[in-house]
Amino acid sequence: MNGRGPWLALAGLLALHTSIAGPSQSGGLEYQKRAGRYEGIKPKPVAGYDIELLSARADAPDTSDPMPDRLRIRFYLGSPSDAFICVRELDYRYYYWLDQVQPVVPWTSGFHNVFEWPSSDVLKQLASLRMDDLGVTVRLDRPEPAAIEHVAPAIFYSSTLPARVNGYLFSFRLNGSAHITASIFSADKTEPVFREVFPRKAGGAPFTVRWDASAAPAGSYRLVIGGWFSDTNQAISQTVTFFHQPVVQ
Amino acid sequence: MRRIPWPRIALLVSPTVVAGILTLLLMNWKSPSHAQLQISTGRFSFHVTGPEPAQVLDSVQLRSITIEGYSTLELNPDKAESANTADFSTAGKMPESAWKPVRLTPPVVFKAQQPSLEPSITMESAETVSHPLGVLDRLWARPGTQVTVNSSKSSPLQLSVRFSGQPTVAILSPVGSFRLFCDYAQVSGATLARPLPDSQAFRFHLAGSRPQVQVRGAPNSFGLFLVFENPPSTVFSRDGIPIDAIDFTRQTSQGKVESSIVGASELSYPDDPKADPVRLNPSDLVTLGDLSQFRIQRIAIDPSTHSLLVTASGFAGTLRTGSIGFVRDRRLTRFDRLRHNPMLLLLFSVAGWAFPTTVAGYKLFKELTQ
């Protein structure tokens, strides 16, 4: 009798068991280390914030393609420092997250700081996700959200880099319905250069503050979000400081 | 030396071996299970399937509504006024003198600007904040729509319902005059004396002949944030919603994904009532996949905690529950089904009795005939 028979039968049983148990989780979309960054879908298995900054971008919509092949982030630094890039969905559907970017060369002063990555690895495979659905933050000094944020507004584009930054989009999410006032101050000034009142903002919905900075000189600015929650009258406070450098070179 | 009678030994042990292998196989053979979920959650999402649109929301009376991801909002007012939002006091009130008349050429259409601005519209009664705004008509979702429902603990009750993947239309019937706040919208049919800022405030009264507001959602994502004066008895459809995917997770500010289960929940097996139900604790994970004949039967709201009580059932090819790091496959095995099915158990008992009896009978017959 052939001595391999029982082993073949056992192997058959094991194979049957594996097929019954179903395939293991696979695919390349998981949040993982990729070339020069961490990117992907966060695995499905903290503290909440009253208001959180979701995105700080230059207002330079890249409408050539809803999701181009390559995405680029460029930002200005006054001096070499740590910069923590985070790309996420403004209103999450896929749990997309990109962070822990490892720059090819250290971040340096000026507009020379560029990070780019292919959308084919993850983003293009997420049906109907567009560049507009993504928020970008480049936090300075620390990667975590805070009540006072220091950011470098990101130019988020695919191929054509704008020559000037003429405005900014700051996106936030509130924990509850609120009355909000957004004011932008030049450094050390008490009179705002911009003020917008949003009398009703829904909790959980992202909202964006647009500042037309075409007439603003280069310099440090701070965006102050104030207001209160409709149901508790609890005060809301968030400050975002940033440097406005209009000329991209 | 006497030869060992291997064939006889093999014949003797074969029933035990066969029974053992069969039992092992049945204990590991998991197949799609008919499962029923009763989940208490703060957020969940599902994917609508089936041949025709499914009703998601029942007709509900609202205190206010915020609309996001819309394409157009159209109304036919007979009276309109506008005010500068900068004049809103810190108490959220506007002096009556701040409202200026608007020249109308109906219909008035609000068109959302670029999506990256997150354009939104909020509507509330012009009487008092607690006065009802009006009624949101039943809302249907086409097959292929991803629906995400979120509940907040705040008072009054607030729910958000987001539709993505397919275009959705909502109809609202306001009662009396109402305020409308819009951000990043182009307005036609209403002429204002001053240039429009990014954030605008209006006060409308609709013509009696066309007392409705029609909102067309953007196909990519259409969000309704509903505020209720009192938790209504029904918000969601009572007809059942056919689905092919359902998810009970949320994402934290740091990007971590965690369970959205917030209260005592349970997984049971309608076809196997004797199978012990699986108790789920807050923060336990539930993963379902390969769903067939799956329906959301009921979505209720706990009036005290404002959590969503979801009842759904159908066949699941993937069914896992547990805490992080201790997730277990909860599909029933064939052995479980055998154990809990009296007919199958009887059949196997008869087979188990018949086999050795037949062998013994055959042996007896052979000995008697020799």
Interface residues (C-beta under 8 A of the other chain):
Chain A: L13 L16 H17 I20 A21 G22 K42 P43 K44 P45 V46 A47 G48 Y49 E52 R57 P61 C86 R88 L90 D91 Y92 R93 Y95 W97 D99 A127 S128 R130 D132 D133 E144 P145 L169 S171 G176 S177 H179 R195 E196 V197 F198 P199 R200 K201 A202 G203 G204 A205 P206 F207 T208 R210 W228 F229 S230 D231 T232
Chain B: I21 L24 L25 N28 W29 K30 S31 S45 S64 T66 E68 T85 A86 F88 T90 G92 Q114 P115 S116 L117 E118 S120 T122 E124 Q146 T148 N150 S152 S154 S155 P156 Q158 S160 R162 S164 G165 F181 D183 Y184 P197 D198 S199 A201 P219 N220 S221 G223 F225 V227 D247 T249 Q251 T252 S253 Q254 G255 K256 V257 E258 S259 L285 T287 G317 T318 I324 V327 D329
